[in-house]
Amino acid sequence: MAEEKSSAAKLILGRLDEPLKVAALPTLISIWMLFGPGMVWAGLSQGSGELIWWPYMVTKYGLFFVGWLIIFAFLQLWYNQELGRYTVATGESIFEGWHRIHHLFGWFMMIMAIVFYSWVGGYLGGAASALAAVTNFPAGWSFTDQGRFWSTILIIILFILILLGPVAYRVVEVIESLAAIASVLGMLLAIVAVPAARAVVGEYFAALVTPRFSLTPPGFDLADTGILITLIAYTGAGGFWNMAYSFWLRDANWGMAKHIGRVTSPVTGAPEAIPSTGVGFEPTEENVKAWKKWSLALWADNLFGVIFNMITIILTSILSYGILRPLYLAGKIEVPSGWKLVVVQGEWLGAAWGFVGRAIMLILGFFFLFDTFITAGDFFSRIIASNSYTNLAGKVKSLGWTWLGLFIPTVILMLPFSYDPKLISTNPALGWGGVAIGVIYTIAVTAVAAYSAVRNWEYRKTYYAITV
């Protein structure tokens, strides 16, 4: 009994001190690995703000904030790099890194992430609203009830995909990549097809490269302060969304994660051995050469994701400036907030091709938001499963079953709340909540970086000294 109490106390007052196993650092084999986690991160970013908040601000304030876009977008780069560096070097997720600093730190970050992800059902509502607007099905139902119907159908489809996909990450990667590529191509098509959008391209890019010395335009509505803060912190996935990058690198077998098994479907996937802690490597000449290649690859993957996401924002905001802003200035539309903006954005192609164009844009909006919901549900489950599996060793037997057992109830519990139009806009990450989360997150990422450099393991010689 005393031993159990001591063990329980250590889970709160101690830290994860199980040493890393030691193995050779795998060699980077294929350049195509670069287009995995970064692409998934970019796909997640598209739905977490690029389809909603940038179009909102451009429709309302014109091109003023576009002058800040490049700066806001590249703020994400160093977050992802530190998160990724830890995972590539150890095979552990960022949460194991926080538990190695102190369990209180790790549990606190887990709880914060759970609170943050409690709002993601709104993305399911946004995806369902796009399908309801396209199909008007079931006929005779109200728009809200149609949305709830499609939310239920999407949950069923998601359940089937997860069960049939042998490796959970591969399911997410394929869906996110297809959605991201389809969305960008669709928006390029819209810009080419709509004269009003083509006409503003030159003006837009001039604003993009014109520095701004003021953060807000004249006549700025203080009620939009929260959205402005969101642009600063979440141009890209942002905040707790970025943590997913660590898990994706691990399941994509980057670096030392090659020695860590992946989360597989308990139904169709072959079980893979997943140790409760990570694997390190000695700074031998061969390992150092391999590490430099992995580090460079990480920069490339990270940069690819940031730039791809920035291109997405450029396309959505060109369409909004060329099509929606003139309607707003003429008093023909109000600027809707949250996922309801997706329905209005059907006018991007509707202006050129009527119903067919509107339907195409709504379907693209569906892909934007549904892939975000899938990713959020996947990551929400991973956070809890990974923290439990690592710190409750012996009590949690299967990471795959634990992940699935959390994923399915999570998405089902979100269903009753997913069609609240205020759900996305009331996310605690927005506004001053975003500032608080940003501060916490910055401290957390910095703490892991500092820990890696000063803790009494030999990685400090490798982790930074030879990093590109």
N, C-alpha and C positions, 0 to 999 in steps of 0.2 A: 504493500500500500504506500509506504513511504517513497519507494522507488517510482511508483506511478505519479505521485504528487510532484516529485522532483522533475520527472520528465515533462509533466504538464507545465510546470513553472518555467522550464527552460524554453518551451515553445513560445512563451511570451517575453520572458526576461533575458533569454540568451540569444544566440545567433546560430545560423547554420554553419557548423564547423567541420563537417565531413570533408576530408581532403579530396581534391580532384584526382581521379585516376590519371595515369600517364600513358600516352600512345603517340604514334607518329602523326604529324599533320598531313592529311590527305592532299594529294596534288590536284590543283584546279585543272580539270580535263577539258571542259567544253565552254566555249564562249557563249553558247546559248543559255547557260545558266544565268547570264546577266539579265535576261528578260523574264525572270520569274517573280521573285518577291517585289521588286520595284514596280512591275506592271500591276501586281495585285494592289499594292499601296496606292498607286495612281487611280485604279478603279474605285477603291474605297473612297478616296478623296473626292472623286467626281460627285458622289451622292451626298457626301457629308457637308456640302456647302457650295460647291461650284455651280450646281444647278439651281440653287435657291438664293443664297445671300448676295453673291456678286451680281446676278441679274437684277435683283431687287434694288441694290444701290445704284447701278448704272441706269436703270429705268427712272429712278427718282432724282439722281444728282448728276446725270450725264457722265462725262469722262474724267471727272475730278480725281476719283480714287484710283483710276487706271495708272496714274503716274506713280503710285505706290506698289503696284502689283508685283514687279520683279523683286523688290526688297521683301515684301511680305512672303512671297513664295519661297525665297531662298533661306528664310529663317528656319524652315523645316530641315534643311540639309544637315546641320550639325546634330540635331536631335537624333535623326535616323542613323547617322554615322556612329554615334556612341552606343546606341542601343544595339546596332548590328555588330559593332566591333566586339562587344562583350560576348555575344552569342557565337560568333565565328571563332573566337579564341577559346571558348570553354564548352560549347555545346549546350550551355544552360540558357534558359530564358532570362529576361531582365529581372523577373521576380525572384529567381534564385539569387541573383546578384544582390538584390535588396535584403533578402533574408540573410545573406552572408555578412552584411553590415550589421543588422540587428533584426530580430524577428518582429519587433514592434513596427519597424520601418516597413517590412514586407507586408505584414497584415494590414497596416494602415493604407498602403497603396492598393492592396486588393479591395478593401472596403470602398475606397474612393472610386476605383474603377467600376465596381458593382453599381454604385449610386449613379455614376456617369452613364452607364449603359442601360439604366432603367427606362430611359426616354426613347430608345431606338425603335420602339414599336411604331412611332410616327412615320418611319420610312416605309414600313409595310403599308400603312394607310396611304402614303403618297403614291406608291406603286399601284395599289388597288384603285385609287382614284383615276389614274391614267387609263387603266383597262376599262373602268366603268364608263369613262368619257368616250372611249373608242367604240365600245360594243353596245352601250345602252342596254345591257343585259344584266339580270333578267328584266324583260320588258314589263312595264307597269310598276316597277319598284321605284322608290325614291332613290336619288343619287347616293345618299348616305347608306341605304340598305344594300344597294348594288355594290358599294365599296366594301361593306362587311362581307358580302357574298364572295367577292374576289379575294379578300384577305384570307378567307377560309380555304379557298381553292389553292392559293399560293402556299399556304402552310402544308397542305397535303402533298403538293408537288415537291416542296422542299424536303419533306420527310422521306419521300421515295428516293430523291437524289442522294441524300445522305446515306441511306441504307445501301443503295446500290454502288456507291463510290467506294472502292477498296481502301483508298487513302483519303482521309478527310481534307487535307490540304489541297490535293489535286482537284477535288470537286470545286473548292473555293477558287483555286487558281484559274481553272478553265472558265468558270462562270464570270469571274471578274475580268479576265483578259478579253473574252468575247464581248462583254458589255462595254468595256472601255473602248475597244477598237470600233465597235459598231456605233457608239455614241459620237466619237470624233469624226468618223466618215459621214455620219448622218448630218452633223452640223456643218461640215465643209460643203456638203451638197446643198444644204439650206442657204448658205451664204452665196454660193454660185447661182442658185436658182432665183433668189429674191433680189430684185434691183435695189430696193431700199437698204438692204444689208451690204451689198457690194459698194454702194455709193459712199459708205462711211468708213471703209477699210483704211484709206489713207489718213483720214482725220484720227482714227483710232490709234494707229501705230505712231503717229506724231505725238499723241498724248502719252503713249506707253513709254517713250524714251525721254519725256520731258520731266525733269525732277520737280517734286512738290516740296515747298518749304513750310506749308501749313498742313495740318492733319485733317482739317475739316473745311468744307466750302462755305461761302457766305450763305446765310439762311439755313444752316444745318439744323435739322430737327433733333433736339436732345433726346427724344424718344428712340432715336436710332443709334444712340451711343453703344448699346449692347451689341448691335449688329456690326458697328465699326470695330469694336474690340474683337468680335468674332473673325472679321477679315484679317486682323493683325495676327491673331493666335492660331487661326484654323484655315489659312490659305494653304491648302494641302490637308492631310488628315488632321493633324494638330492634336496636341494634348494627349489624352489617354488613347486616342486612336492610334498614335504612333507605336504604342507598345506592341501592337499586333505584328509589326515588322520583325520583331525579335522572334516570335513564334514561327512566322513564315520562313525565315532564314533557317531555323532549326529543322523544320519539316522538309525543306528543300535540300537538306544535307550540305549546307555551306560549312566549309572548314571542319572544325572538330565535331560539328553536329552530325557528320557522317558516321560517327561512332554511337550516335543516339538513335534509337528506333523512333518511327513515326507513329502518330495516332492513326489507327486503321479501323475500318468498320468491323464491329464484332460479328456481322452477318456475312459480308462478302470478302473481307480483307484477311490476309494472313497475319497473325500476331507478330509484332516485332518487339524485341527486347528493349525496354526503356529503363535505363538506370535512374535511380532517384536523384543522382547528382551528376555533374559534368565530367569532362575529360580534358586534361591539359596536355601540353607538349613541352619537351625540353628545347631550349634555344640552340639546337645544333645547327650546323651550317646548312644542311638540307632543309630543316624545318624553317629556318629563317628565310631562305629563298622562296619556299612555298608560301610563307606568311605574307611576304611582300606582294605576291601575285594575288592572294586572297584579299589583301587590303585594297589593292588597286581595283579589283573586281567589285568590291563593296562600294567604293567611291563611284564607280561607273553605274552600278545598279541603282544606287541612291540618287545620283544625278539624273539618270534616265527617268526615274519616277517623278522627281520634282519638275523636270522640264515638260514631260508628258502632261502632267497635271496643269502646269501653267498654260500650255497650249489649249487645254480644255476650257480654262477660264477665259482666255482670249476669244475663243469661238463663241461661248455662251454670251459674253458681254458685247461682242460685235452684233450679234443677233438682237439682243435686248436694246442696244442703243439705236440700231437701225429701224426696228419694227415697233417695239413696245414703247420706247420713250416718246416718239411723236404722238402716239395715241394718248399717252399720259399727259403731255403738254397741251393737247387739244381738249382735254377733259373727257375723253371717251372711255377711259378706264381708270380705275383706282389701282394702286400697286398692292396686290394681295401678298400676304406673308405666308411663311411656312410652305407646306407641300401644295397648297392651293395654287401657288404660282406655276406649278407644273402644268395645270390645265390651261392657264392663260398662255403659256409658252407654246401651246399647240398652234398659236397664230404665227409662229416663226415660219413654218412652211404653208400654213393655211392661207397666208397672204398671197402665195403664188399659185397653189394647186387646190385650194378649197378643201373639201372634206378629206381627200386622199392625203394631201400634205399635212393637214392637221393630225390625221391618224398616225402618220409616220413619226411626227415629232412626239406625240403622246406615247407611242411605243418606245421611242428612245428614252423618254423621261421615265418610263417604267423600268427599263434596264438600269438607268442611273440609280434609282432608289431601291429596287429589289436587291441588287447585288450588295448594296450597303447594308441592308437588313440581314442578308445571309452572313456576311462577314462579321457583323456585330454579334449575331447569335453564336457563331462559331467561336469568336474571341472571348465572349462572355463566359462560355462554357470552359474554354481552355484555361482562363485565369483561375477559376475555382478548382478545376481538376488538377492543374499543375501544382498549385500551392498545396493542395491536400496530398497529392501523390509524393511530393518531395518531403514535406514536413511531418506527414503522418505515415511514414514508411512502415509497412507491415499491416496497416489497417486499411489502406486503399490498395486493392490487389491489381486492378486493371485500369490503366489510364484511358483506354479506348471505351470501355463500358461506362466509366465515370463521365467521360466527355459526352457520350451519347445520352446517358441518363440525365444530364443537365441540359443538353441542347434542346431536346424535344419538349420538356416541360417549360423551358424558357420561352420558346416561340409560341407555345400554346397560351401561356399566361399573358403574353403581350397582346394576344388577339382582341380581348374585349376593349382594350384601351387604344388600339392602333388607329382608330378612325377619328380621333380627336384632333381637329385642325390646329389646336394650340400646342399639341404635344412637342413638335420640333422647336417652335419658337419659345417654349417655356423650359427648354433644356437648361439645367443649372450651369452648363458650360458656357452659356451665352452671357454677355454683359460682364458685370463685375464678378460673377461666378467664374467667368472665363479667365479673368485676371488672377483670381485666387488659385484656380487649377493650374494656370500657366506658371505661377511662382512655385507651387508645390512640385510640379513636374520638372521644372528647370533644376530645382534643388536635388530632386531624385536622380536625374540623369547625371548631373555633376558629381553627386555623391558616389555613384558607381564608378565613374571615370577616376575620381580621386582614390577610391578604394583599390582599384586595379593597380594603381601606381605605387601605393605605400604599404599595402598589406604584406604580411611576411611570406608571400609566395613568390617564386622566381619570375612570375609573369611580368613584373614591372620592368624587367630588362628587355622584354620582347614587346610588350603591349604598346609602348609608345616609342621607345628608342629606335625601332626599325620600321615604324609605321609610316606609310606614305602620307 
